[in-house]
Amino acid sequence: MTYPTPENEAERNEALRAYRVMDTPAEPAFEEISQLAAQICDCPVSYVSFIEDDRFWFKSKYGLPDEFTGCPREIAFCSVTVCGSELVLVPDLKADDYYKDFPFVVGDPFLGFYCAMPLVTPDGFAIGTICVMDFKPRELSFECQEAIRRLAHQTMAQLEYRRRIIELDETMRELDTAHSALAAEKARADNMLSTILPEQIARELMENDKVAPRFFNDATILFADVVGFTAFAEKAEPAMLIGMLNSYFAAFDEVMAQFDLEKIKTIGDAYMAVAGVPASDRLHTLKACLAALALQKAADRLKAERQKLRLPYFEFRIGLHSGPVIAGLIGRKRFTYDIWGDAVNLAARLESHSEPGKINVSERVFHQTAPFFDFTQRGSIEVRNKAPQKMYFLNRLQEIYSEDTDGRTANEKLRTMSDPRKLQFSK
């Protein structure tokens, strides 16, 4: 058998697929529509059906076996109905020229009456039907025919509502996915910000979208610089040069974290850090001295390792000075947390007047920490754009505080070393 198809068959199929109703589980709303149609028309059989390509499928049904879910389109009564937009009424199927030879008319279940209204989308595509049937010929009153029309409109409204719910659900899932992606991206950005900026500063920036500059009346600035870097860089292979700097500066980063110093930046081959910023700390000078000694030790260790492998190595000059600084965040797209002040400039001068493998400190640093460290006096040294400055080489912790004396690390002895009778730290 062949079956009629509307001229817009391809578009009609696409319209049906947009509702995503084919092969879906039973839904109470459609089941009730089928039952209501049967009750209104006093018919033993009713259903809501859809036709896609050559397939006829029941979304809901009344009076038909559970296993009967559909049939090929060529033997479906509704193949004609979806070709139009009006009610199709056949009082006697056995007397109808088109339907009299259909398998379900001449064979089980021997149907004799058919009435169906197409389900027409707002765009005018007949995608399915609502139908009532009987096993014997019969007439259907005008009121019942109108009821079937109204039920078809209600079925279509239910389909529209169902589609919107599906689309809304998909939109919500997409939004949830987008929100999750944004949250993950924000977490990555926040984490990256926290690795670039001090945690306290990153938090203030995220909460207020800005960071207020702060004045610190006392902090200790540490500068470390590679000896002879310019001449070395002129001959070094780029990847090797960057690798060497990274190995040294990564070790320095660990030292800064150990002694609570804040790494400010690297400037070429120079490494700059500060103690007592961004959180005030009355032990800042002591911590900076301990960090400088640990940094010196890390540089010596790397030097020894590279010498064993006959590889080039770096030696560092280190300078320390304490004084007031201003700290703040600069930049809009690329943030930089930095410190400014005469103390910063003098710390840089102390580094430049140091010697390879030595830690050069100012008079102020010396007087603040003299009870705990061994120093070598250097006398007054001329400094560019400054009055002569007294300088000292920081050599080591005094033996009583050395970690070799009782197994405790230097950092663990900070509490003991911070006796106010010995220290003159600024408050």
TORKOL-4160 file (C-alpha; in steps of 0.2 Angstrom, whole numbers, padded with zeros to 4 digits, m for minus):
427
<pt num="1" X="0000" Y="0000" Z="0000"/>
<pt num="2" X="0005" Y="0018" Z="m0003"/>
<pt num="3" X="0001" Y="0033" Z="0008"/>
<pt num="4" X="m0002" Y="0051" Z="0004"/>
<pt num="5" X="0011" Y="0064" Z="0010"/>
<pt num="6" X="0009" Y="0083" Z="0011"/>
<pt num="7" X="0019" Y="0094" Z="0000"/>
<pt num="8" X="0029" Y="0101" Z="0015"/>
<pt num="9" X="0033" Y="0083" Z="0021"/>
<pt num="10" X="0052" Y="0088" Z="0025"/>
<pt num="11" X="0047" Y="0103" Z="0034"/>
<pt num="12" X="0033" Y="0094" Z="0043"/>
<pt num="13" X="0046" Y="0081" Z="0049"/>
<pt num="14" X="0058" Y="0094" Z="0055"/>
<pt num="15" X="0043" Y="0103" Z="0065"/>
<pt num="16" X="0039" Y="0087" Z="0073"/>
<pt num="17" X="0057" Y="0083" Z="0078"/>
<pt num="18" X="0058" Y="0100" Z="0086"/>
<pt num="19" X="0046" Y="0094" Z="0099"/>
<pt num="20" X="0057" Y="0079" Z="0104"/>
<pt num="21" X="0042" Y="0069" Z="0108"/>
<pt num="22" X="0045" Y="0053" Z="0098"/>
<pt num="23" X="0049" Y="0037" Z="0108"/>
<pt num="24" X="0047" Y="0047" Z="0124"/>
<pt num="25" X="0039" Y="0038" Z="0140"/>
<pt num="26" X="0021" Y="0039" Z="0144"/>
<pt num="27" X="0016" Y="0056" Z="0152"/>
<pt num="28" X="0000" Y="0058" Z="0162"/>
<pt num="29" X="m0006" Y="0074" Z="0153"/>
<pt num="30" X="m0007" Y="0065" Z="0136"/>
<pt num="31" X="m0014" Y="0049" Z="0144"/>
<pt num="32" X="m0028" Y="0059" Z="0151"/>
<pt num="33" X="m0032" Y="0068" Z="0135"/>
<pt num="34" X="m0034" Y="0051" Z="0126"/>
<pt num="35" X="m0046" Y="0045" Z="0140"/>
<pt num="36" X="m0056" Y="0061" Z="0140"/>
<pt num="37" X="m0058" Y="0059" Z="0121"/>
<pt num="38" X="m0065" Y="0042" Z="0123"/>
<pt num="39" X="m0077" Y="0047" Z="0137"/>
<pt num="40" X="m0083" Y="0062" Z="0128"/>
<pt num="41" X="m0087" Y="0053" Z="0112"/>
<pt num="42" X="m0091" Y="0036" Z="0120"/>
<pt num="43" X="m0079" Y="0027" Z="0110"/>
<pt num="44" X="m0069" Y="0011" Z="0115"/>
<pt num="45" X="m0053" Y="0017" Z="0107"/>
<pt num="46" X="m0044" Y="0034" Z="0107"/>
<pt num="47" X="m0026" Y="0039" Z="0105"/>
<pt num="48" X="m0014" Y="0054" Z="0102"/>
<pt num="49" X="m0002" Y="0049" Z="0088"/>
<pt num="50" X="0013" Y="0056" Z="0078"/>
<pt num="51" X="0020" Y="0052" Z="0061"/>
<pt num="52" X="0038" Y="0054" Z="0057"/>
<pt num="53" X="0044" Y="0049" Z="0040"/>
<pt num="54" X="0036" Y="0032" Z="0037"/>
<pt num="55" X="0032" Y="0028" Z="0055"/>
<pt num="56" X="0016" Y="0030" Z="0065"/>
<pt num="57" X="0018" Y="0030" Z="0084"/>
<pt num="58" X="0006" Y="0032" Z="0099"/>
<pt num="59" X="0011" Y="0045" Z="0112"/>
<pt num="60" X="m0004" Y="0039" Z="0122"/>
<pt num="61" X="m0019" Y="0027" Z="0119"/>
<pt num="62" X="m0035" Y="0021" Z="0127"/>
<pt num="63" X="m0043" Y="0004" Z="0123"/>
<pt num="64" X="m0028" Y="m0003" Z="0113"/>
<pt num="65" X="m0015" Y="m0017" Z="0119"/>
<pt num="66" X="0000" Y="m0010" Z="0129"/>
<pt num="67" X="0012" Y="m0019" Z="0116"/>
<pt num="68" X="0004" Y="m0010" Z="0102"/>
<pt num="69" X="0015" Y="0005" Z="0100"/>
<pt num="70" X="0012" Y="0010" Z="0082"/>
<pt num="71" X="0013" Y="0003" Z="0064"/>
<pt num="72" X="0020" Y="0007" Z="0047"/>
<pt num="73" X="0013" Y="0023" Z="0040"/>
<pt num="74" X="0005" Y="0015" Z="0024"/>
<pt num="75" X="m0007" Y="0005" Z="0035"/>
<pt num="76" X="m0011" Y="0020" Z="0047"/>
<pt num="77" X="m0028" Y="0028" Z="0046"/>
<pt num="78" X="m0020" Y="0045" Z="0051"/>
<pt num="79" X="m0009" Y="0046" Z="0036"/>
<pt num="80" X="m0023" Y="0055" Z="0027"/>
<pt num="81" X="m0027" Y="0066" Z="0042"/>
<pt num="82" X="m0009" Y="0074" Z="0043"/>
<pt num="83" X="m0011" Y="0080" Z="0025"/>
<pt num="84" X="m0023" Y="0093" Z="0030"/>
<pt num="85" X="m0029" Y="0104" Z="0044"/>
<pt num="86" X="m0047" Y="0099" Z="0046"/>
<pt num="87" X="m0056" Y="0085" Z="0056"/>
<pt num="88" X="m0058" Y="0069" Z="0046"/>
<pt num="89" X="m0074" Y="0059" Z="0050"/>
<pt num="90" X="m0077" Y="0042" Z="0042"/>
<pt num="91" X="m0094" Y="0035" Z="0049"/>
<pt num="92" X="m0092" Y="0018" Z="0041"/>
<pt num="93" X="m0074" Y="0012" Z="0037"/>
<pt num="94" X="m0080" Y="m0003" Z="0027"/>
<pt num="95" X="m0090" Y="0008" Z="0016"/>
<pt num="96" X="m0076" Y="0020" Z="0012"/>
<pt num="97" X="m0067" Y="0018" Z="m0004"/>
<pt num="98" X="m0050" Y="0022" Z="0004"/>
<pt num="99" X="m0051" Y="0013" Z="0020"/>
<pt num="100" X="m0061" Y="m0002" Z="0016"/>
<pt num="101" X="m0046" Y="m0013" Z="0012"/>
<pt num="102" X="m0035" Y="m0008" Z="0027"/>
<pt num="103" X="m0029" Y="m0022" Z="0037"/>
<pt num="104" X="m0037" Y="m0016" Z="0053"/>
<pt num="105" X="m0054" Y="m0015" Z="0044"/>
<pt num="106" X="m0054" Y="m0032" Z="0035"/>
<pt num="107" X="m0044" Y="m0040" Z="0050"/>
<pt num="108" X="m0042" Y="m0040" Z="0068"/>
<pt num="109" X="m0048" Y="m0029" Z="0077"/>
<pt num="110" X="m0061" Y="m0025" Z="0063"/>
<pt num="111" X="m0063" Y="m0007" Z="0066"/>
<pt num="112" X="m0078" Y="0001" Z="0059"/>
<pt num="113" X="m0077" Y="0020" Z="0063"/>
<pt num="114" X="m0064" Y="0034" Z="0063"/>
<pt num="115" X="m0063" Y="0052" Z="0068"/>
<pt num="116" X="m0047" Y="0062" Z="0070"/>
<pt num="117" X="m0041" Y="0080" Z="0071"/>
<pt num="118" X="m0024" Y="0084" Z="0065"/>
<pt num="119" X="m0012" Y="0092" Z="0078"/>
<pt num="120" X="m0006" Y="0108" Z="0069"/>
<pt num="121" X="0009" Y="0118" Z="0075"/>
<pt num="122" X="0008" Y="0137" Z="0076"/>
<pt num="123" X="0018" Y="0137" Z="0060"/>
<pt num="124" X="0005" Y="0126" Z="0051"/>
<pt num="125" X="0013" Y="0109" Z="0051"/>
<pt num="126" X="0001" Y="0094" Z="0055"/>
<pt num="127" X="0013" Y="0083" Z="0065"/>
<pt num="128" X="0001" Y="0071" Z="0072"/>
<pt num="129" X="m0017" Y="0067" Z="0077"/>
<pt num="130" X="m0030" Y="0065" Z="0091"/>
<pt num="131" X="m0042" Y="0051" Z="0086"/>
<pt num="132" X="m0057" Y="0041" Z="0092"/>
<pt num="133" X="m0062" Y="0025" Z="0084"/>
<pt num="134" X="m0076" Y="0011" Z="0086"/>
<pt num="135" X="m0077" Y="m0007" Z="0081"/>
<pt num="136" X="m0094" Y="m0003" Z="0072"/>
<pt num="137" X="m0100" Y="0011" Z="0061"/>
<pt num="138" X="m0108" Y="0025" Z="0070"/>
<pt num="139" X="m0112" Y="0044" Z="0069"/>
<pt num="140" X="m0103" Y="0057" Z="0079"/>
<pt num="141" X="m0113" Y="0072" Z="0085"/>
<pt num="142" X="m0108" Y="0090" Z="0081"/>
<pt num="143" X="m0104" Y="0093" Z="0100"/>
<pt num="144" X="m0092" Y="0078" Z="0100"/>
<pt num="145" X="m0084" Y="0084" Z="0084"/>
<pt num="146" X="m0081" Y="0101" Z="0092"/>
<pt num="147" X="m0074" Y="0093" Z="0108"/>
<pt num="148" X="m0061" Y="0083" Z="0097"/>
<pt num="149" X="m0056" Y="0099" Z="0089"/>
<pt num="150" X="m0054" Y="0108" Z="0106"/>
<pt num="151" X="m0044" Y="0093" Z="0113"/>
<pt num="152" X="m0033" Y="0094" Z="0098"/>
<pt num="153" X="m0030" Y="0112" Z="0102"/>
<pt num="154" X="m0026" Y="0108" Z="0120"/>
<pt num="155" X="m0015" Y="0094" Z="0115"/>
<pt num="156" X="m0005" Y="0106" Z="0104"/>
<pt num="157" X="m0004" Y="0118" Z="0118"/>
<pt num="158" X="0003" Y="0104" Z="0130"/>
<pt num="159" X="0016" Y="0100" Z="0116"/>
<pt num="160" X="0021" Y="0118" Z="0116"/>
<pt num="161" X="0022" Y="0119" Z="0135"/>
<pt num="162" X="0032" Y="0103" Z="0135"/>
<pt num="163" X="0044" Y="0110" Z="0122"/>
<pt num="164" X="0046" Y="0126" Z="0131"/>
<pt num="165" X="0050" Y="0116" Z="0147"/>
<pt num="166" X="0063" Y="0106" Z="0138"/>
<pt num="167" X="0071" Y="0121" Z="0131"/>
<pt num="168" X="0071" Y="0130" Z="0147"/>
<pt num="169" X="0078" Y="0115" Z="0156"/>
<pt num="170" X="0092" Y="0114" Z="0143"/>
<pt num="171" X="0095" Y="0133" Z="0144"/>
<pt num="172" X="0096" Y="0131" Z="0163"/>
<pt num="173" X="0109" Y="0117" Z="0161"/>
<pt num="174" X="0118" Y="0127" Z="0149"/>
<pt num="175" X="0118" Y="0142" Z="0161"/>
<pt num="176" X="0124" Y="0130" Z="0175"/>
<pt num="177" X="0138" Y="0124" Z="0164"/>
<pt num="178" X="0142" Y="0141" Z="0160"/>
<pt num="179" X="0142" Y="0146" Z="0178"/>
<pt num="180" X="0152" Y="0131" Z="0183"/>
<pt num="181" X="0165" Y="0136" Z="0169"/>
<pt num="182" X="0165" Y="0154" Z="0175"/>
<pt num="183" X="0167" Y="0149" Z="0193"/>
<pt num="184" X="0181" Y="0137" Z="0188"/>
<pt num="185" X="0189" Y="0151" Z="0178"/>
<pt num="186" X="0187" Y="0164" Z="0192"/>
<pt num="187" X="0195" Y="0151" Z="0204"/>
<pt num="188" X="0209" Y="0149" Z="0192"/>
<pt num="189" X="0211" Y="0168" Z="0190"/>
<pt num="190" X="0210" Y="0171" Z="0209"/>
<pt num="191" X="0223" Y="0157" Z="0211"/>
<pt num="192" X="0234" Y="0165" Z="0198"/>
<pt num="193" X="0231" Y="0182" Z="0206"/>
<pt num="194" X="0236" Y="0175" Z="0223"/>
<pt num="195" X="0252" Y="0168" Z="0216"/>
<pt num="196" X="0257" Y="0184" Z="0208"/>
<pt num="197" X="0252" Y="0196" Z="0223"/>
<pt num="198" X="0253" Y="0194" Z="0241"/>
<pt num="199" X="0238" Y="0184" Z="0248"/>
<pt num="200" X="0232" Y="0199" Z="0258"/>
<pt num="201" X="0233" Y="0211" Z="0243"/>
<pt num="202" X="0225" Y="0199" Z="0231"/>
<pt num="203" X="0210" Y="0197" Z="0243"/>
<pt num="204" X="0208" Y="0216" Z="0245"/>
<pt num="205" X="0209" Y="0218" Z="0226"/>
<pt num="206" X="0196" Y="0204" Z="0223"/>
<pt num="207" X="0184" Y="0212" Z="0237"/>
<pt num="208" X="0186" Y="0230" Z="0233"/>
<pt num="209" X="0193" Y="0230" Z="0215"/>
<pt num="210" X="0207" Y="0241" Z="0221"/>
<pt num="211" X="0221" Y="0241" Z="0234"/>
<pt num="212" X="0224" Y="0257" Z="0245"/>
<pt num="213" X="0242" Y="0262" Z="0246"/>
<pt num="214" X="0250" Y="0260" Z="0263"/>
<pt num="215" X="0264" Y="0268" Z="0273"/>
<pt num="216" X="0275" Y="0256" Z="0283"/>
<pt num="217" X="0286" Y="0265" Z="0296"/>
<pt num="218" X="0299" Y="0251" Z="0296"/>
<pt num="219" X="0303" Y="0237" Z="0284"/>
<pt num="220" X="0318" Y="0228" Z="0279"/>
<pt num="221" X="0322" Y="0227" Z="0260"/>
<pt num="222" X="0333" Y="0213" Z="0253"/>
<pt num="223" X="0342" Y="0214" Z="0236"/>
<pt num="224" X="0352" Y="0200" Z="0228"/>
<pt num="225" X="0361" Y="0202" Z="0211"/>
<pt num="226" X="0371" Y="0191" Z="0200"/>
<pt num="227" X="0390" Y="0195" Z="0199"/>
<pt num="228" X="0396" Y="0198" Z="0181"/>
<pt num="229" X="0379" Y="0194" Z="0174"/>
<pt num="230" X="0380" Y="0206" Z="0159"/>
<pt num="231" X="0396" Y="0198" Z="0152"/>
<pt num="232" X="0389" Y="0180" Z="0155"/>
<pt num="233" X="0373" Y="0184" Z="0146"/>
<pt num="234" X="0382" Y="0190" Z="0131"/>
<pt num="235" X="0389" Y="0173" Z="0128"/>
<pt num="236" X="0376" Y="0162" Z="0136"/>
<pt num="237" X="0363" Y="0152" Z="0126"/>
<pt num="238" X="0346" Y="0159" Z="0130"/>
<pt num="239" X="0337" Y="0143" Z="0136"/>
<pt num="240" X="0352" Y="0139" Z="0147"/>
<pt num="241" X="0353" Y="0157" Z="0154"/>
<pt num="242" X="0334" Y="0157" Z="0158"/>
<pt num="243" X="0335" Y="0139" Z="0166"/>
<pt num="244" X="0350" Y="0145" Z="0177"/>
<pt num="245" X="0340" Y="0160" Z="0183"/>
<pt num="246" X="0325" Y="0150" Z="0186"/>
<pt num="247" X="0334" Y="0137" Z="0197"/>
<pt num="248" X="0342" Y="0150" Z="0208"/>
<pt num="249" X="0326" Y="0161" Z="0210"/>
<pt num="250" X="0315" Y="0146" Z="0213"/>
<pt num="251" X="0326" Y="0141" Z="0227"/>
<pt num="252" X="0326" Y="0159" Z="0233"/>
<pt num="253" X="0307" Y="0159" Z="0233"/>
<pt num="254" X="0307" Y="0144" Z="0245"/>
<pt num="255" X="0318" Y="0154" Z="0257"/>
<pt num="256" X="0307" Y="0169" Z="0256"/>
<pt num="257" X="0292" Y="0158" Z="0261"/>
<pt num="258" X="0301" Y="0150" Z="0275"/>
<pt num="259" X="0306" Y="0166" Z="0283"/>
<pt num="260" X="0289" Y="0176" Z="0279"/>
<pt num="261" X="0297" Y="0188" Z="0267"/>
<pt num="262" X="0287" Y="0195" Z="0252"/>
<pt num="263" X="0295" Y="0193" Z="0235"/>
<pt num="264" X="0292" Y="0209" Z="0226"/>
<pt num="265" X="0300" Y="0206" Z="0209"/>
<pt num="266" X="0315" Y="0201" Z="0199"/>
<pt num="267" X="0323" Y="0214" Z="0189"/>
<pt num="268" X="0333" Y="0205" Z="0176"/>
<pt num="269" X="0346" Y="0196" Z="0186"/>
<pt num="270" X="0342" Y="0205" Z="0202"/>
<pt num="271" X="0330" Y="0198" Z="0216"/>
<pt num="272" X="0320" Y="0210" Z="0227"/>
<pt num="273" X="0311" Y="0205" Z="0243"/>
<pt num="274" X="0305" Y="0214" Z="0259"/>
<pt num="275" X="0301" Y="0209" Z="0277"/>
<pt num="276" X="0287" Y="0218" Z="0286"/>
<pt num="277" X="0276" Y="0221" Z="0271"/>
<pt num="278" X="0262" Y="0219" Z="0267"/>
<pt num="279" X="0259" Y="0214" Z="0286"/>
<pt num="280" X="0269" Y="0223" Z="0299"/>
<pt num="281" X="0281" Y="0212" Z="0308"/>
<pt num="282" X="0292" Y="0219" Z="0322"/>
<pt num="283" X="0304" Y="0205" Z="0318"/>
<pt num="284" X="0306" Y="0210" Z="0300"/>
<pt num="285" X="0325" Y="0214" Z="0302"/>
<pt num="286" X="0329" Y="0198" Z="0310"/>
<pt num="287" X="0319" Y="0188" Z="0298"/>
<pt num="288" X="0327" Y="0197" Z="0283"/>
<pt num="289" X="0345" Y="0193" Z="0290"/>
<pt num="290" X="0340" Y="0174" Z="0292"/>
<pt num="291" X="0333" Y="0174" Z="0275"/>
<pt num="292" X="0349" Y="0182" Z="0268"/>
<pt num="293" X="0360" Y="0169" Z="0276"/>
<pt num="294" X="0348" Y="0155" Z="0269"/>
<pt num="295" X="0348" Y="0163" Z="0252"/>
<pt num="296" X="0367" Y="0163" Z="0253"/>
<pt num="297" X="0367" Y="0145" Z="0258"/>
<pt num="298" X="0356" Y="0140" Z="0244"/>
<pt num="299" X="0367" Y="0149" Z="0231"/>
<pt num="300" X="0382" Y="0140" Z="0238"/>
<pt num="301" X="0373" Y="0123" Z="0237"/>
<pt num="302" X="0368" Y="0126" Z="0219"/>
<pt num="303" X="0386" Y="0132" Z="0215"/>
<pt num="304" X="0393" Y="0116" Z="0222"/>
<pt num="305" X="0381" Y="0105" Z="0213"/>
<pt num="306" X="0385" Y="0114" Z="0196"/>
<pt num="307" X="0404" Y="0114" Z="0199"/>
<pt num="308" X="0403" Y="0095" Z="0201"/>
<pt num="309" X="0395" Y="0094" Z="0184"/>
<pt num="310" X="0407" Y="0106" Z="0177"/>
<pt num="311" X="0393" Y="0118" Z="0173"/>
<pt num="312" X="0393" Y="0137" Z="0174"/>
<pt num="313" X="0386" Y="0145" Z="0190"/>
<pt num="314" X="0381" Y="0161" Z="0198"/>
<pt num="315" X="0388" Y="0171" Z="0213"/>
<pt num="316" X="0377" Y="0184" Z="0221"/>
<pt num="317" X="0380" Y="0200" Z="0230"/>
<pt num="318" X="0366" Y="0203" Z="0244"/>
<pt num="319" X="0362" Y="0220" Z="0252"/>
<pt num="320" X="0350" Y="0223" Z="0267"/>
<pt num="321" X="0343" Y="0240" Z="0274"/>
<pt num="322" X="0329" Y="0244" Z="0285"/>
<pt num="323" X="0318" Y="0260" Z="0284"/>
<pt num="324" X="0301" Y="0267" Z="0280"/>
<pt num="325" X="0293" Y="0262" Z="0263"/>
<pt num="326" X="0276" Y="0265" Z="0254"/>
<pt num="327" X="0268" Y="0249" Z="0247"/>
<pt num="328" X="0255" Y="0249" Z="0233"/>
<pt num="329" X="0248" Y="0241" Z="0218"/>
<pt num="330" X="0251" Y="0248" Z="0201"/>
<pt num="331" X="0244" Y="0244" Z="0183"/>
<pt num="332" X="0227" Y="0240" Z="0176"/>
<pt num="333" X="0228" Y="0225" Z="0166"/>
<pt num="334" X="0245" Y="0218" Z="0173"/>
<pt num="335" X="0246" Y="0221" Z="0192"/>
<pt num="336" X="0262" Y="0224" Z="0201"/>
<pt num="337" X="0264" Y="0225" Z="0219"/>
<pt num="338" X="0279" Y="0236" Z="0223"/>
<pt num="339" X="0287" Y="0247" Z="0237"/>
<pt num="340" X="0295" Y="0264" Z="0236"/>
<pt num="341" X="0306" Y="0275" Z="0247"/>
<pt num="342" X="0323" Y="0280" Z="0250"/>
<pt num="343" X="0326" Y="0264" Z="0260"/>
<pt num="344" X="0323" Y="0254" Z="0244"/>
<pt num="345" X="0336" Y="0265" Z="0235"/>
<pt num="346" X="0349" Y="0263" Z="0249"/>
<pt num="347" X="0346" Y="0244" Z="0250"/>
<pt num="348" X="0350" Y="0243" Z="0231"/>
<pt num="349" X="0366" Y="0254" Z="0234"/>
<pt num="350" X="0371" Y="0242" Z="0248"/>
<pt num="351" X="0369" Y="0227" Z="0236"/>
<pt num="352" X="0380" Y="0235" Z="0223"/>
<pt num="353" X="0393" Y="0239" Z="0236"/>
<pt num="354" X="0393" Y="0221" Z="0242"/>
<pt num="355" X="0405" Y="0207" Z="0236"/>
<pt num="356" X="0403" Y="0190" Z="0228"/>
<pt num="357" X="0395" Y="0178" Z="0241"/>
<pt num="358" X="0394" Y="0192" Z="0254"/>
<pt num="359" X="0379" Y="0200" Z="0263"/>
<pt num="360" X="0381" Y="0219" Z="0265"/>
<pt num="361" X="0370" Y="0227" Z="0278"/>
<pt num="362" X="0367" Y="0245" Z="0284"/>
<pt num="363" X="0372" Y="0252" Z="0301"/>
<pt num="364" X="0353" Y="0252" Z="0306"/>
<pt num="365" X="0352" Y="0233" Z="0302"/>
<pt num="366" X="0368" Y="0230" Z="0311"/>
<pt num="367" X="0362" Y="0239" Z="0327"/>
<pt num="368" X="0345" Y="0230" Z="0327"/>
<pt num="369" X="0352" Y="0213" Z="0325"/>
<pt num="370" X="0370" Y="0213" Z="0333"/>
<pt num="371" X="0366" Y="0203" Z="0348"/>
<pt num="372" X="0362" Y="0188" Z="0337"/>
<pt num="373" X="0374" Y="0188" Z="0322"/>
<pt num="374" X="0393" Y="0189" Z="0319"/>
<pt num="375" X="0397" Y="0204" Z="0308"/>
<pt num="376" X="0413" Y="0211" Z="0300"/>
<pt num="377" X="0414" Y="0230" Z="0301"/>
<pt num="378" X="0418" Y="0238" Z="0284"/>
<pt num="379" X="0419" Y="0256" Z="0289"/>
<pt num="380" X="0411" Y="0271" Z="0280"/>
<pt num="381" X="0409" Y="0269" Z="0261"/>
<pt num="382" X="0405" Y="0282" Z="0248"/>
<pt num="383" X="0388" Y="0280" Z="0241"/>
<pt num="384" X="0382" Y="0289" Z="0225"/>
<pt num="385" X="0370" Y="0303" Z="0229"/>
<pt num="386" X="0372" Y="0299" Z="0247"/>
<pt num="387" X="0382" Y="0303" Z="0262"/>
<pt num="388" X="0395" Y="0290" Z="0267"/>
<pt num="389" X="0387" Y="0275" Z="0274"/>
<pt num="390" X="0394" Y="0263" Z="0287"/>
<pt num="391" X="0392" Y="0245" Z="0281"/>
<pt num="392" X="0394" Y="0228" Z="0288"/>
<pt num="393" X="0396" Y="0211" Z="0281"/>
<pt num="394" X="0384" Y="0199" Z="0289"/>
<pt num="395" X="0393" Y="0183" Z="0292"/>
<pt num="396" X="0383" Y="0170" Z="0302"/>
<pt num="397" X="0372" Y="0167" Z="0317"/>
<pt num="398" X="0381" Y="0168" Z="0333"/>
<pt num="399" X="0385" Y="0150" Z="0339"/>
<pt num="400" X="0372" Y="0150" Z="0353"/>
<pt num="401" X="0358" Y="0153" Z="0341"/>
<pt num="402" X="0365" Y="0141" Z="0327"/>
<pt num="403" X="0353" Y="0127" Z="0323"/>
<pt num="404" X="0368" Y="0115" Z="0326"/>
<pt num="405" X="0368" Y="0118" Z="0345"/>
<pt num="406" X="0352" Y="0110" Z="0349"/>
<pt num="407" X="0344" Y="0103" Z="0334"/>
<pt num="408" X="0331" Y="0117" Z="0332"/>
<pt num="409" X="0331" Y="0127" Z="0316"/>
<pt num="410" X="0335" Y="0146" Z="0315"/>
<pt num="411" X="0317" Y="0150" Z="0311"/>
<pt num="412" X="0311" Y="0140" Z="0326"/>
<pt num="413" X="0322" Y="0151" Z="0337"/>
<pt num="414" X="0314" Y="0167" Z="0332"/>
<pt num="415" X="0304" Y="0168" Z="0348"/>
<pt num="416" X="0319" Y="0166" Z="0359"/>
<pt num="417" X="0329" Y="0178" Z="0348"/>
<pt num="418" X="0315" Y="0192" Z="0349"/>
<pt num="419" X="0318" Y="0196" Z="0368"/>
<pt num="420" X="0314" Y="0214" Z="0369"/>
<pt num="421" X="0329" Y="0217" Z="0380"/>
<pt num="422" X="0340" Y="0213" Z="0366"/>
<pt num="423" X="0330" Y="0219" Z="0351"/>
<pt num="424" X="0327" Y="0237" Z="0347"/>
<pt num="425" X="0314" Y="0234" Z="0333"/>
<pt num="426" X="0302" Y="0248" Z="0329"/>
<pt num="427" X="0284" Y="0245" Z="0334"/>
